[in-house]
Amino acid sequence: MSHNKANEVNVLKITLHGILVGHLVGYHDGRNQLSFANEFAQDPDRPTFSLITHPNFPRSDRLMATPLARNQKLYPSLSNLLPEGSLRELIARGLKVHLDNEFQILTYLGADLPGALIATPLDPADVPKSVLLSHRDAKLVMFEKVTQERRFSLAGVQMKFSMKEKDGRYNLFTGDQLGDWIIKTPSTVHRDVPLNEYTAMKLAALVGVDIPEIKLVGLDRLDNLPQIKFPDEQYAFAIKRFDRDIDRRIHMEDFAQVLVKYAHEKYNSANYEQIGRILYEYSADGLADVQQFARRLLVNILLANGDAHLKNWSLFYPDRVTPRLSPAYDILTTSVYMQDEQQFALKLAKNNHWYQCSFIDFQHWADRAGIVWRSIKPHLDEAMEKARDLWPSAIEDLPMNAEHKSKLKYHWSLLHKDFCIK
C-alpha cells in the first residue's frame, strides 16, 4: 500500500468509566476522525458521552453512526476538554507542537481530562482492524514519546492547573494520580484575581448558589509547577473539582460541548434561553436546575460578572447517564478589570445590559425557555432578600481589595430598583 508521511496515523482509545466509547484517529497532517464503537452506540444503557449522544436526544443514533471528522481542531466534544489561552501555550511550547495541534495536546492530557473521559495512546498492534476500514490510505505508526519541557518561563494572564492535595500541599498532576483541585495562580495582567474570585464565590454561596469547596492557598504551598513569572501576590485560588470523588471520575461537559460549539464561539453563538430550555427538558430534576440557573444569572448581574459564557456553565452526570446542572465556578467581578463593562456574556431574553435588566427580563427569559415564571420568581426574590441583608456586611470581612469592593458597591447602586443593593 503506497503512502506518504501525511497519511501516517496515531490512534487514541476513548473510554468512559472503563467502557470503550470509540477511537480517535489522528493523521500527521492534522486531520482527525472520531468513530464510536458499535457496542457503545447500540447499548441503550450506555454512560452518556455527551448530551447529544443520549438516547433521548434528537438524532443521537444518526450522530453516532457517522464518524466525526475535523481538521486540526478536534470535534467540539473533545476540543473543549483542552485548555485555552496561556495554559495551552505553555503546553504546546513544552511539547513543541502548534497551538492548534489538538490531537497531540489531547494525547498529553488524556489521563486527567475534565470529566470521566480517558484518551489512551494505542500501539499499532493494538488497534482493531475495524478502526482502519474507513482509513484505507493510512499507515499506523508508533506514538512519539510525549514529554513536557519545563525549562522555559511564560508570563501568562492567569494559569490554571489540576493539582493533587496532600497534607496541605498541592502537586501538579503526574502520571497515576488524579488532580482533585483546580488551582488558579495570580494574573500577571490584573490585580488580585484570586482574592476577587474567592470573594465573589463566597457572596454567591450566601444567596443560595451551589458552589464547591474553595480556598485561598499560599503560593509557597504549590509544588512542581513550571517556571511562571508570578506577580507580587501571596495567594492562588483553589476550587475543589466536582468531577472527582477521591479517585472516582464523574463525567461532565460544558455548554460549548453540549451545543457543539468551539471555544472561540463561547460568547456569540447561543443565549441563556437555550441553556435554560436544555436544563428544563433533559435534567434529572429540570425544575430545580432552572431555579438554580436563574439564581446564578441574577448573581452574575449583582456581582458584575460579564464572563458567564458557554464554557462557564456545565452539566455533570452523577449517575453516569442523566445530566444535572453542575456546581458553579468562575464567578468573579469582571467589571473591575474591564473599563465600562455593562453587559452579560450572553443575552437574557433580548437584553444584555446589567443596568437595564429587571424582573421583566427574567420573566421574558422564562417564557421563551418554556419555564413557568411563578416557579422562578420566588427564588429570585429570596436571592435578592439575602443579598440585601447579608452582602453589605459580609463583604467587609472578605479578602477582595478595597478598590474592588468600592467599585462593586457602586455597581450595586446603579442597578435597576428590582436589583439595587444599598
C-alpha positions as CSV (number, residue, x, y, z in Angstrom):
1,M,0.0,0.0,0.0
2,S,1.5,3.3,-1.0
3,H,1.5,6.2,1.4
4,N,3.2,9.4,2.3
5,K,4.0,11.0,5.7
6,A,0.7,12.9,5.7
7,N,-1.1,9.6,5.8
8,E,0.7,8.3,8.9
9,V,-1.7,8.0,11.8
10,N,-1.8,7.5,15.5
11,V,-4.9,6.2,17.3
12,L,-6.3,7.1,20.7
13,K,-8.7,4.8,22.5
14,I,-11.5,6.8,24.1
15,T,-13.1,5.3,27.2
16,L,-15.7,6.4,29.7
17,H,-16.0,4.7,33.2
18,G,-13.9,1.9,31.8
19,I,-16.2,1.4,28.8
20,L,-15.0,1.7,25.2
21,V,-16.6,4.8,23.6
22,G,-14.6,4.7,20.3
23,H,-11.4,5.6,18.7
24,L,-9.8,8.8,17.6
25,V,-7.6,8.6,14.5
26,G,-5.1,11.4,14.1
27,Y,-3.3,12.0,10.8
28,H,0.2,13.5,10.6
29,D,-1.2,16.4,8.5
30,G,-3.8,17.3,11.2
31,R,-6.9,15.5,10.0
32,N,-8.7,13.6,12.7
33,Q,-11.7,11.3,13.0
34,L,-13.7,10.1,16.0
35,S,-15.6,6.8,15.4
36,F,-17.9,5.4,18.0
37,A,-17.6,1.7,18.8
38,N,-20.7,-0.3,17.6
39,E,-21.2,-1.9,21.0
40,F,-21.3,1.6,22.7
41,A,-23.6,3.1,20.1
42,Q,-26.0,0.2,20.3
43,D,-26.1,-0.1,24.1
44,P,-29.3,1.6,25.4
45,D,-27.8,1.7,28.9
46,R,-24.5,3.3,27.9
47,P,-23.0,6.1,30.0
48,T,-23.5,9.5,28.5
49,F,-20.5,10.7,26.4
50,S,-22.3,14.0,25.7
51,L,-26.0,15.0,25.9
52,I,-26.1,15.0,22.1
53,T,-25.4,11.2,22.3
54,H,-28.0,10.5,25.0
55,P,-30.7,8.1,23.6
56,N,-33.4,10.7,24.4
57,F,-31.7,13.4,22.5
58,P,-33.0,14.1,18.9
59,R,-31.0,12.3,16.2
60,S,-28.4,10.9,18.6
61,D,-28.4,7.5,16.8
62,R,-27.7,9.2,13.5
63,L,-24.9,11.2,15.0
64,M,-23.2,8.2,16.5
65,A,-23.5,6.2,13.2
66,T,-21.2,8.6,11.3
67,P,-17.5,9.3,12.0
68,L,-17.0,12.8,13.3
69,A,-14.2,14.2,11.1
70,R,-12.3,17.5,11.6
71,N,-9.1,19.2,10.5
72,Q,-6.5,20.4,13.2
73,K,-9.2,21.1,15.8
74,L,-11.0,18.1,17.3
75,Y,-14.8,17.6,17.4
76,P,-16.2,20.1,20.0
77,S,-16.9,17.4,22.5
78,L,-13.2,16.7,22.7
79,S,-11.8,20.1,21.7
80,N,-13.5,21.8,24.7
81,L,-11.7,19.4,27.1
82,L,-8.4,21.2,26.3
83,P,-7.2,24.4,28.0
84,E,-7.3,27.8,26.3
85,G,-5.0,30.8,26.4
86,S,-1.8,30.9,28.3
87,L,-2.0,27.3,29.6
88,R,-2.5,25.9,26.1
89,E,0.5,28.0,25.0
90,L,2.6,26.6,27.9
91,I,1.7,23.0,27.0
92,A,2.1,23.5,23.2
93,R,5.5,25.1,23.7
94,G,6.6,22.4,26.1
95,L,5.5,19.7,23.6
96,K,7.0,21.6,20.7
97,V,3.7,21.4,18.7
98,H,1.4,24.1,17.2
99,L,-1.3,25.6,19.4
100,D,-3.9,24.1,17.1
101,N,-2.5,20.6,17.1
102,E,-5.3,19.4,19.4
103,F,-4.6,15.7,18.8
104,Q,-1.2,15.9,20.4
105,I,-2.4,18.1,23.3
106,L,-5.2,15.6,24.0
107,T,-2.6,12.8,23.9
108,Y,-0.6,14.5,26.5
109,L,-3.5,15.4,28.8
110,G,-5.6,12.3,28.1
111,A,-5.2,10.7,31.6
112,D,-6.7,13.6,33.6
113,L,-9.2,15.4,31.4
114,P,-12.2,17.2,32.7
115,G,-15.0,14.7,33.5
116,A,-14.5,11.0,33.1
117,L,-13.2,10.5,29.6
118,I,-9.8,9.0,29.2
119,A,-7.8,9.1,25.9
120,T,-5.2,6.3,25.8
121,P,-2.5,6.0,23.0
122,L,-2.6,2.7,21.2
123,D,0.4,0.8,19.7
124,P,-0.2,-0.1,16.1
125,A,-0.5,-3.8,17.0
126,D,-3.4,-3.0,19.5
127,V,-5.5,-1.0,17.0
128,P,-8.6,-3.1,16.0
129,K,-8.7,-3.7,12.2
130,S,-12.2,-2.4,12.1
131,V,-10.9,1.1,13.1
132,L,-9.0,1.4,9.8
133,L,-11.7,0.2,7.4
134,S,-12.5,3.8,6.6
135,H,-8.8,4.8,6.5
136,R,-7.5,2.6,3.7
137,D,-4.8,5.1,2.9
138,A,-3.5,5.3,6.4
139,K,-0.3,3.8,7.8
140,L,-0.2,3.1,11.6
141,V,2.9,4.4,13.3
142,M,4.1,4.4,16.9
143,F,3.4,7.4,19.1
144,E,6.4,9.6,19.6
145,K,7.4,9.8,23.3
146,V,5.4,12.8,24.7
147,T,7.3,14.8,27.3
148,Q,6.7,18.3,28.6
149,E,9.7,20.6,28.6
150,R,9.7,22.8,31.7
151,R,12.8,24.9,31.2
152,F,11.2,28.0,29.7
153,S,9.1,30.6,31.5
154,L,5.8,32.1,30.4
155,A,4.1,35.3,31.6
156,G,0.5,34.1,31.5
157,V,-2.6,36.2,32.1
158,Q,-3.7,33.6,34.7
159,M,-2.7,30.0,34.8
160,K,-5.0,27.1,35.9
161,F,-3.7,23.7,36.9
162,S,-5.2,20.4,38.0
163,M,-3.3,19.6,41.2
164,K,-3.3,16.9,43.9
165,E,-3.6,17.9,47.5
166,K,-1.8,16.0,50.2
167,D,-1.0,17.3,53.7
168,G,-1.8,20.8,52.8
169,R,0.5,20.9,49.8
170,Y,-0.6,20.9,46.1
171,N,1.3,18.9,43.4
172,L,0.9,19.3,39.7
173,F,-0.8,16.1,38.2
174,T,1.7,13.4,37.5
175,G,1.0,10.0,35.9
176,D,-1.2,7.8,38.0
177,Q,-2.6,10.5,40.4
178,L,-5.8,12.4,39.6
179,G,-5.9,16.1,40.3
180,D,-8.6,16.9,42.9
181,W,-8.3,20.7,43.0
182,I,-8.1,23.3,40.3
183,I,-5.5,25.9,41.3
184,K,-5.7,29.4,39.6
185,T,-2.5,31.4,40.1
186,P,-2.4,35.2,40.2
187,S,-2.7,37.1,37.0
188,T,0.2,39.0,35.5
189,V,-2.2,41.5,34.0
190,H,-5.0,42.0,36.5
191,R,-4.5,42.7,40.2
192,D,-5.7,40.3,43.0
193,V,-7.8,38.0,40.8
194,P,-7.7,35.1,43.4
195,L,-9.0,37.4,46.1
196,N,-11.7,38.7,43.7
197,E,-12.9,35.3,42.7
198,Y,-12.8,33.9,46.3
199,T,-14.9,36.9,47.5
200,A,-17.4,36.7,44.6
201,M,-17.9,32.9,45.1
202,K,-18.4,33.3,48.9
203,L,-21.0,36.1,48.3
204,A,-22.7,33.8,45.7
205,A,-22.9,31.0,48.2
206,L,-24.6,33.3,50.8
207,V,-27.6,33.8,48.5
208,G,-28.0,30.1,47.6
209,V,-25.7,29.4,44.7
210,D,-24.3,25.9,44.9
211,I,-20.5,26.1,44.9
212,P,-17.8,23.5,45.5
213,E,-15.3,23.9,48.4
214,I,-13.0,26.8,47.8
215,K,-9.8,28.1,49.4
216,L,-7.0,30.7,49.1
217,V,-3.7,28.8,49.0
218,G,-0.3,30.4,49.6
219,L,1.9,30.2,46.5
220,D,4.6,28.6,48.7
221,R,2.3,25.5,49.0
222,L,2.3,24.8,45.3
223,D,4.9,22.2,44.1
224,N,6.2,21.0,40.8
225,L,4.9,24.0,38.7
226,P,6.6,25.2,35.5
227,Q,8.6,28.4,35.7
228,I,6.0,31.1,35.7
229,K,6.6,34.7,36.4
230,F,4.1,35.4,39.2
231,P,3.3,39.0,40.3
232,D,4.0,40.1,43.8
233,E,0.9,38.5,45.3
234,Q,0.6,35.9,48.1
235,Y,-2.3,33.6,47.1
236,A,-3.7,31.3,44.5
237,F,-7.4,30.5,44.2
238,A,-8.3,26.8,44.8
239,I,-11.6,25.2,43.9
240,K,-12.4,21.5,44.6
241,R,-13.0,19.5,41.5
242,F,-16.7,18.4,41.4
243,D,-15.8,15.9,38.7
244,R,-13.6,13.9,41.2
245,D,-14.6,12.0,44.3
246,I,-11.4,10.7,45.8
247,D,-10.1,8.6,42.8
248,R,-13.5,8.3,41.1
249,R,-14.2,10.3,38.0
250,I,-17.6,12.0,37.5
251,H,-18.3,12.9,33.9
252,M,-19.1,16.5,32.9
253,E,-19.3,18.7,29.9
254,D,-19.6,22.5,29.4
255,F,-22.3,24.0,27.3
256,A,-20.0,24.7,24.4
257,Q,-19.8,20.9,24.2
258,V,-23.5,20.4,24.7
259,L,-24.3,22.9,21.9
260,V,-21.4,21.7,19.7
261,K,-19.6,25.0,19.6
262,Y,-15.9,25.7,19.7
263,A,-14.2,27.8,22.5
264,H,-13.9,30.8,20.2
265,E,-17.7,30.8,19.8
266,K,-18.5,30.9,23.6
267,Y,-19.7,34.5,23.6
268,N,-21.7,34.8,20.4
269,S,-23.3,31.5,19.4
270,A,-26.0,31.0,22.0
271,N,-28.1,32.6,24.8
272,Y,-29.3,31.8,28.3
273,E,-32.7,30.8,26.9
274,Q,-31.1,27.8,25.2
275,I,-29.3,26.7,28.3
276,G,-32.5,27.1,30.4
277,R,-34.5,25.1,27.9
278,I,-32.0,22.2,27.8
279,L,-31.8,22.1,31.6
280,Y,-35.6,22.1,31.9
281,E,-36.1,19.3,29.4
282,Y,-33.2,16.9,30.0
283,S,-32.0,17.3,33.6
284,A,-32.9,14.7,36.1
285,D,-34.5,17.5,38.1
286,G,-35.2,20.1,35.5
287,L,-37.2,22.4,37.7
288,A,-34.6,22.6,40.5
289,D,-31.9,23.1,38.0
290,V,-33.5,26.0,36.2
291,Q,-34.4,27.6,39.5
292,Q,-30.7,27.4,40.4
293,F,-29.7,28.6,37.0
294,A,-32.0,31.7,37.3
295,R,-30.5,32.4,40.7
296,R,-27.0,32.3,39.3
297,L,-28.0,34.6,36.4
298,L,-29.2,37.1,38.9
299,V,-26.0,36.7,41.0
300,N,-23.8,37.4,37.9
301,I,-25.7,40.7,37.5
302,L,-25.3,41.6,41.1
303,L,-21.6,40.7,41.1
304,A,-20.9,42.5,37.8
305,N,-19.6,39.2,36.2
306,G,-19.6,39.7,32.4
307,D,-17.8,36.4,31.7
308,A,-20.6,33.8,32.3
309,H,-20.2,32.4,28.7
310,L,-20.9,28.9,27.4
311,K,-17.8,27.3,28.9
312,N,-18.7,28.6,32.4
313,W,-21.9,26.6,32.6
314,S,-21.7,22.8,32.8
315,L,-23.7,19.6,33.1
316,F,-22.4,16.7,35.1
317,Y,-23.6,13.1,35.3
318,P,-23.6,11.8,38.9
319,D,-25.4,8.6,37.8
320,R,-23.3,8.3,34.6
321,V,-26.4,8.8,32.4
322,T,-28.7,11.7,33.3
323,P,-27.4,15.3,33.4
324,R,-27.7,17.8,36.3
325,L,-26.5,21.4,36.4
326,S,-23.0,21.3,37.9
327,P,-22.0,23.4,40.9
328,A,-21.0,27.0,40.0
329,Y,-17.5,28.0,39.1
330,D,-15.6,31.0,37.5
331,I,-17.8,33.6,39.2
332,L,-15.9,36.9,39.8
333,T,-16.4,40.6,39.5
334,T,-15.0,41.2,36.0
335,S,-16.1,44.9,35.7
336,V,-13.2,46.0,37.9
337,Y,-10.9,44.9,35.2
338,M,-12.9,45.8,32.1
339,Q,-13.4,49.6,31.7
340,D,-17.1,50.5,31.1
341,E,-18.2,46.8,31.1
342,Q,-22.0,46.7,31.5
343,Q,-23.1,43.6,29.7
344,F,-23.8,39.9,30.2
345,A,-21.7,37.4,28.3
346,L,-24.8,36.1,26.6
347,K,-28.3,37.5,26.1
348,L,-31.1,37.2,28.7
349,A,-34.2,37.2,26.5
350,K,-33.5,40.3,24.3
351,N,-31.4,42.1,27.0
352,N,-27.7,42.0,27.6
353,H,-27.3,45.1,29.8
354,W,-26.9,44.8,33.6
355,Y,-28.3,48.3,34.4
356,Q,-31.4,47.9,32.1
357,C,-32.3,44.5,33.5
358,S,-35.3,43.9,35.7
359,F,-37.6,41.1,36.8
360,I,-39.4,41.6,33.5
361,D,-36.4,40.4,31.5
362,F,-36.3,37.3,33.7
363,Q,-40.0,36.7,33.0
364,H,-39.4,37.0,29.3
365,W,-36.4,34.6,29.6
366,A,-38.6,32.0,31.4
367,D,-41.4,32.4,28.9
368,R,-39.1,31.9,25.9
369,A,-37.5,28.9,27.6
370,G,-40.9,27.3,28.3
371,I,-40.4,27.6,32.1
372,V,-43.3,28.6,34.3
373,W,-42.5,32.1,35.7
374,R,-44.2,31.5,39.0
375,S,-41.8,28.7,39.7
376,I,-38.8,31.1,39.2
377,K,-39.8,34.4,40.8
378,P,-39.8,33.2,44.5
379,H,-36.2,32.0,44.0
380,L,-35.1,35.4,42.6
381,D,-37.0,37.2,45.4
382,E,-35.2,35.0,48.0
383,A,-31.8,35.7,46.5
384,M,-32.4,39.4,46.5
385,E,-33.6,39.4,50.1
386,K,-30.4,37.5,51.2
387,A,-28.1,39.7,49.1
388,R,-29.6,42.9,50.6
389,D,-29.5,41.5,54.1
390,L,-26.1,39.8,54.1
391,W,-23.8,41.2,51.4
392,P,-23.2,44.8,52.7
393,S,-21.7,43.4,56.0
394,A,-20.2,40.2,54.6
395,I,-18.1,41.9,52.0
396,E,-16.2,43.8,54.7
397,D,-14.8,40.6,56.1
398,L,-13.9,39.1,52.7
399,P,-10.4,39.5,51.1
400,M,-11.3,41.4,47.9
401,N,-9.1,44.5,47.8
402,A,-10.5,47.8,48.9
403,E,-10.7,49.4,45.5
404,H,-12.6,46.4,44.0
405,K,-15.0,46.4,47.0
406,S,-15.7,50.1,46.4
407,K,-16.4,49.6,42.7
408,L,-18.7,46.6,43.4
409,K,-20.7,48.6,45.9
410,Y,-21.0,51.4,43.4
411,H,-22.2,48.9,40.8
412,W,-25.0,47.8,43.3
413,S,-26.2,51.4,43.5
414,L,-26.6,51.6,39.7
415,L,-28.8,48.5,39.2
416,H,-32.5,48.7,38.4
417,K,-34.6,49.2,41.5
418,D,-35.5,45.4,41.4
419,F,-31.9,44.5,42.0
420,C,-30.4,47.6,43.7
421,I,-28.5,47.0,46.9
422,K,-28.0,49.9,49.2
